Amino acid sequence: MVKKLLRFIKYNGEKGVTIKVYFYAAYFRMCILILNKKHNERLEKMLGQRGKESSYEETKENYRIAKQISRQVNRIAEHTPWESKCMVRAMTAQKLLNEKGIETTIYLGVGTNEQGGMRAHAWLRCGIYCVTGGGDAECAVVAKFKK
């Protein structure tokens, strides 16, 4: 454990972003668990304006930032002790991009799994770039939120 911490301190050139991603992922996971059942309107407010979409045009610099954040969020989400699946990743990346003044859209969709059952999926789009979630073409969009 100490060796991992020392390696992180010594070799991670993006410590600030890594810590932010870890913190936001924990925070949004907790929000999903707590607010999902009783306070849907609070969770919706966190996602942004329902039914609105951000522009499909972005600058090269904003795409560069979105790709960096995508890489960080997906890398770190793989190593959290809690579940950091598509919704947590989308909300985390959205928060980081919004801090930089970049508009995004979160999509919530449903589809079927291999066994024929229903599954939910969330993804985040910035311009034409899918930041998290891969923009599942097999999912029908049931809600979208611009922030």
C-alpha positions as CSV (number, residue, x, y, z in Angstrom):
1,M,0.0,0.0,0.0
2,V,2.8,2.4,0.9
3,K,4.7,1.6,-2.3
4,K,1.5,2.3,-4.4
5,L,1.1,5.7,-2.6
6,L,4.8,6.6,-3.1
7,R,4.6,5.6,-6.8
8,F,1.4,7.7,-7.2
9,I,3.1,10.7,-5.6
10,K,6.3,10.4,-7.6
11,Y,5.1,9.4,-11.1
12,N,1.6,10.8,-11.5
13,G,2.0,14.0,-13.4
14,E,-1.8,14.6,-13.1
15,K,-2.2,14.3,-9.4
16,G,-4.8,17.1,-9.1
17,V,-7.1,15.6,-11.7
18,T,-6.7,12.1,-10.4
19,I,-7.7,13.2,-6.9
20,K,-10.7,15.2,-8.3
21,V,-11.9,12.2,-10.3
22,Y,-11.6,9.9,-7.3
23,F,-13.5,12.4,-5.1
24,Y,-16.3,13.2,-7.6
25,A,-16.7,9.5,-8.5
26,A,-17.3,8.7,-4.7
27,Y,-19.6,11.7,-4.3
28,F,-21.7,10.9,-7.4
29,R,-21.9,7.2,-6.4
30,M,-23.2,8.2,-3.0
31,C,-25.7,10.6,-4.6
32,I,-27.0,7.9,-6.9
33,L,-27.5,5.5,-4.0
34,I,-29.1,8.0,-1.7
35,L,-31.1,10.2,-4.1
36,N,-32.2,7.6,-6.6
37,K,-35.2,6.3,-4.6
38,K,-36.8,9.3,-2.8
39,H,-35.4,12.5,-4.4
40,N,-35.3,12.0,-8.2
41,E,-35.8,15.7,-8.8
42,R,-32.5,16.5,-6.9
43,L,-30.6,13.9,-9.0
44,E,-32.2,15.4,-12.2
45,K,-31.0,18.9,-11.1
46,M,-27.5,17.6,-10.8
47,L,-27.6,16.3,-14.4
48,G,-28.7,19.6,-15.9
49,Q,-31.5,20.9,-18.1
50,R,-33.8,18.0,-19.0
51,G,-34.6,17.6,-22.7
52,K,-31.8,20.0,-23.9
53,E,-28.7,19.1,-25.8
54,S,-25.3,20.8,-26.1
55,S,-23.9,21.9,-29.4
56,Y,-22.4,19.3,-31.8
57,E,-19.6,21.7,-32.6
58,E,-16.6,22.2,-30.3
59,T,-13.2,23.7,-30.6
60,K,-10.0,21.5,-31.0
61,E,-8.9,22.6,-27.6
62,N,-12.2,21.5,-26.0
63,Y,-11.9,18.1,-27.7
64,R,-8.4,17.8,-26.4
65,I,-9.6,18.5,-22.8
66,A,-12.5,16.1,-23.2
67,K,-10.2,13.3,-24.4
68,Q,-7.9,13.9,-21.4
69,I,-10.7,13.8,-19.0
70,S,-12.2,10.7,-20.6
71,R,-9.0,8.9,-20.3
72,Q,-8.6,9.9,-16.6
73,V,-12.2,9.1,-15.6
74,N,-12.2,5.7,-17.3
75,R,-8.7,4.8,-15.9
76,I,-9.5,5.7,-12.3
77,A,-13.1,4.3,-12.3
78,E,-11.6,0.9,-12.9
79,H,-9.8,1.1,-9.6
80,T,-12.4,2.5,-7.2
81,P,-13.4,0.2,-4.3
82,W,-17.1,1.1,-5.1
83,E,-19.0,0.6,-8.3
84,S,-18.2,3.3,-10.8
85,K,-20.2,2.3,-13.9
86,C,-21.5,4.4,-16.7
87,M,-23.7,6.8,-14.7
88,V,-20.9,7.7,-12.2
89,R,-18.4,8.1,-15.0
90,A,-20.7,10.3,-17.0
91,M,-21.5,12.6,-14.1
92,T,-17.8,12.8,-13.0
93,A,-16.6,13.7,-16.5
94,Q,-19.5,16.2,-16.9
95,K,-18.5,17.9,-13.6
96,L,-14.8,18.2,-14.7
97,L,-15.7,19.5,-18.2
98,N,-18.2,22.0,-16.8
99,E,-15.5,23.3,-14.4
100,K,-13.6,24.2,-17.6
101,G,-16.6,25.9,-19.1
102,I,-17.3,23.1,-21.6
103,E,-21.0,22.2,-22.3
104,T,-22.0,18.5,-22.4
105,T,-25.0,16.3,-22.7
106,I,-25.7,13.2,-20.6
107,Y,-27.9,10.6,-22.2
108,L,-29.9,8.0,-20.3
109,G,-30.9,5.0,-22.4
110,V,-32.4,1.5,-22.1
111,G,-31.7,-1.6,-24.2
112,T,-31.7,-5.3,-23.9
113,N,-29.0,-7.6,-22.6
114,E,-27.8,-10.9,-24.0
115,Q,-30.5,-12.8,-22.0
116,G,-33.3,-10.6,-23.4
117,G,-33.7,-8.6,-20.2
118,M,-33.7,-4.8,-19.9
119,R,-30.6,-2.8,-19.1
120,A,-29.9,0.8,-18.5
121,H,-27.0,2.8,-19.8
122,A,-25.6,6.4,-19.5
123,W,-23.1,8.2,-21.7
124,L,-21.7,11.7,-22.0
125,R,-21.2,13.7,-25.2
126,C,-19.1,16.7,-25.8
127,G,-19.5,18.0,-29.4
128,I,-19.4,14.9,-31.5
129,Y,-17.0,13.1,-29.1
130,C,-18.5,10.5,-26.7
131,V,-16.5,11.1,-23.5
132,T,-17.8,8.2,-21.5
133,G,-20.1,5.2,-22.1
134,G,-19.5,4.8,-25.8
135,G,-22.8,6.2,-27.0
136,D,-24.5,2.8,-27.2
137,A,-26.4,2.6,-30.5
138,E,-28.4,-0.3,-29.2
139,C,-30.0,1.8,-26.5
140,A,-33.1,3.9,-26.9
141,V,-32.6,7.4,-25.4
142,V,-35.2,8.0,-22.7
143,A,-33.7,11.3,-21.3
144,K,-31.0,13.8,-22.1
145,F,-29.6,16.6,-19.9
146,K,-27.5,19.6,-21.0
147,K,-25.1,21.2,-18.6
